[in-house]
């Protein structure tokens, strides 16, 4: 029986020697892929934040333009009202 345990231990040791580099390579590949994916997501989030800032700036500019249009329209209504009153 002692000889049988020695053979099992040797076989287990050979399997460990065979698959350990594969497992390590797999883990390194997985971590590298996760890291690169994280960097890609971070870059996309930065781009989206820039777009959101531009949208807010455009919204503010549009709001100011709408105030100017409303003021002009109010002045136009007042002038038309004065012309039609006579």
C-alpha atoms as one frame of an Amber mdcrd trajectory, in Angstrom:
protein
   0.000   0.000   0.000   2.845   2.364   0.689   3.966   1.999  -2.893   0.436
   2.831  -4.129   0.375   6.044  -2.108   3.765   7.029  -3.514   2.508   6.551
  -7.066  -0.607   8.599  -6.340   1.502  11.346  -4.803   3.816  11.354  -7.834
   0.864  11.501 -10.236  -0.701  14.340  -8.289   2.599  16.142  -8.311   2.919
  15.730 -12.089  -0.615  17.040 -12.592   0.133  20.026 -10.400   3.349  20.679
 -12.324   1.436  20.444 -15.612  -1.571  22.609 -14.795  -0.062  25.251 -12.511
   1.476  27.284 -15.391  -1.797  27.060 -17.296  -3.790  28.275 -14.300  -1.308
  31.091 -13.667  -1.416  32.126 -17.350  -5.224  32.056 -17.242  -5.309  34.228
 -14.127  -2.825  36.710 -15.592  -4.875  36.886 -18.789  -8.096  37.387 -16.852
  -6.639  40.149 -14.691  -5.160  41.854 -17.768  -8.499  41.684 -19.569 -10.350
  43.086 -16.550  -7.818  45.894 -16.196  -8.030  46.878 -19.862 -11.839  46.699
 -19.737 -11.827  48.954 -16.693  -9.602  51.472 -18.473 -11.924  51.442 -21.510
 -14.971  52.028 -19.328 -13.190  54.817 -17.485 -12.327  56.507 -20.800 -15.928
  56.243 -21.997 -17.214  57.727 -18.740 -14.818  60.661 -19.142 -16.085  61.253
 -22.694 -19.702  61.071 -21.538 -18.976  63.610 -18.786 -17.538  65.991 -21.396
 -20.651  65.563 -23.540 -22.893  66.214 -20.549 -20.989  69.421 -19.754 -21.392
  70.563 -23.362 -25.103  69.795 -23.210 -25.465  71.866 -20.044 -23.599  74.757
 -21.674 -25.831  74.496 -24.758 -28.900  74.380 -22.529 -27.821  77.570 -20.752
 -27.122  79.304 -24.065 -30.488  78.167 -25.423 -32.236  79.461 -22.301 -30.651
  82.888 -22.773 -31.654  82.913 -26.435 -35.220  81.974 -25.513 -35.358  84.858
 -23.015 -34.209  87.219 -25.781 -36.835  85.822 -28.157 -39.563  86.198 -25.524
 -38.477  89.778 -24.841 -38.497  90.581 -28.560 -41.897  88.908 -28.964 -43.300
  90.885 -26.025 -41.977  94.141 -27.513 -43.455  93.178 -30.880 -46.861  92.479
 -29.309 -46.762  95.827 -27.520 -45.927  97.651 -30.745 -48.633  95.786 -32.701
 -51.120  96.584 -29.935 -50.238 100.252 -30.138 -50.618 100.291 -33.914 -54.005
  98.550 -33.856 -55.318 100.770 -31.042 -55.252 103.883 -33.259
